[in-house]
Amino acid sequence: MTAIAIKKNYKATLILDTRGREENADQLVADLQKEIASLGIEVLKVENLGRREFARKTDPALPAGNYAQYDIAGGADTAARLQDHFRLNPLVYRVLVQGL
């Protein structure tokens, strides 16, 4: 069995920058779920954690963000693929992927 065929579970937390967006946070979270699935990553569970203030503000214009958490399953390169895919997406402010 190759390393690509082995699936591992991950928890991906995305912080969304919703400034200037007309869609509600639930719609944006659902759209991102479809985008993750289009990468060939299996989405097991989705949770909208709501808007939260940042403990340390790196951008004074953005003191808070909407958090979304996805339980996903994919290969060993899943974390790198998600980071690379959302790197230039203006909706996604930060991406954290943890192996379970």
GIVENVEN-V82405 format. One record per pair of residues at least 6 apart in sequence whose C-alpha atoms are under 6 Angstrom apart, sorted by the first residue. I is the first residue (numbers start at 1). GAP is how many residues later the second one is. If there is no record, write none. Layout:
# GIVENVEN-V82405
<<I;GAP> <I;GAP>>
This chain:
# GIVENVEN-V82405
<<4;71> <7;66> <7;67> <7;68> <8;65> <8;66> <9;63> <9;64> <9;91> <10;61> <10;62> <10;63> <10;88> <10;89> <10;90> <11;59> <11;60> <11;86> <11;87> <12;57> <12;58> <12;84> <12;85> <13;55> <13;56> <13;82> <13;83> <14;53> <14;54> <14;80> <14;81> <15;50> <15;51> <15;52> <15;77> <15;78> <15;79> <16;49> <16;50> <16;75> <16;76> <16;77> <17;48> <17;74> <17;76> <41;33> <42;30> <42;31> <43;29> <44;27> <44;28> <45;25> <45;26> <46;23> <46;24> <47;21> <47;22> <48;20> <49;18> <49;19> <50;16> <50;17> <51;14> <51;15> <52;12> <52;13> <53;11> <54;9> <54;10> <57;6> <79;18>>
